[in-house]
Structures are given as C-alpha cells and as structure tokens.
Amino acid sequence: MSRVRTAGIAVTALGVVGYGLGTLVVYPGRAFSVTAVMVGITLWAIGGDVR
C-alpha cells in the first residue's frame, strides 16, 4: 500500500471515531471530524494501488 493510501485510511478512521464521540459528548472542534472524514476519503481514493 502507498503511504498516501495508508494515511487516508488512518485519517478516515480517526474522523469516524471523532464523529461517533461527537454524537455522545459535546467537545470543541468536533466539526473537524467531518472534515477529517472527507480528507481521509480523498487521500484514500488518490492513494492508488501499488503493483
């Protein structure tokens, strides 16, 4: 796997966890979890497949 794709998967996972926590607990900056999901999916998509 390429580094960009790995980073995308990690950022997406962190964003999803942050979003889930944001539905349970109010904390400053929770809206950035949605941004993290969008950026993570983008990195995941452009990361390509290493052959």
C-alpha positions as CSV (number, residue, x, y, z in Angstrom):
1,M,0.0,0.0,0.0
2,S,1.2,3.5,-0.7
3,R,1.8,5.9,2.1
4,V,-0.9,8.3,0.9
5,R,-3.5,5.5,0.9
6,T,-2.4,4.4,4.4
7,A,-2.7,7.9,5.7
8,G,-6.1,8.2,4.1
9,I,-7.3,5.1,5.8
10,A,-6.0,6.3,9.2
11,V,-7.5,9.8,8.8
12,T,-10.8,8.4,7.8
13,A,-10.8,6.0,10.8
14,L,-9.9,8.9,13.2
15,G,-12.6,11.1,11.7
16,V,-15.3,8.4,12.1
17,V,-14.3,7.8,15.7
18,G,-14.3,11.5,16.3
19,Y,-17.8,11.8,14.7
20,G,-19.1,9.0,16.8
21,L,-17.7,10.6,20.0
22,G,-19.2,13.9,18.9
23,T,-22.7,12.4,18.9
24,L,-22.3,11.4,22.5
25,V,-20.2,14.2,24.0
26,V,-20.0,17.8,23.2
27,Y,-16.4,18.9,22.7
28,P,-14.7,21.9,21.0
29,G,-13.7,21.2,17.4
30,R,-16.0,18.2,16.8
31,A,-17.0,19.6,13.4
32,F,-13.5,18.9,12.2
33,S,-14.2,15.2,12.4
34,V,-16.4,15.6,9.3
35,T,-13.6,17.4,7.5
36,A,-11.2,14.6,8.6
37,V,-13.5,12.0,7.0
38,M,-13.7,14.0,3.7
39,V,-9.9,14.5,3.6
40,G,-9.3,10.9,4.5
41,I,-11.6,9.5,1.8
42,T,-9.9,11.8,-0.7
43,L,-6.4,10.6,0.3
44,W,-7.6,7.0,0.2
45,A,-9.0,7.5,-3.3
46,I,-6.0,9.2,-4.8
47,G,-3.5,6.9,-3.0
48,G,-3.8,4.4,-5.8
49,D,-2.8,0.8,-5.8
50,V,0.8,-0.2,-5.8
51,R,1.5,-3.1,-8.1
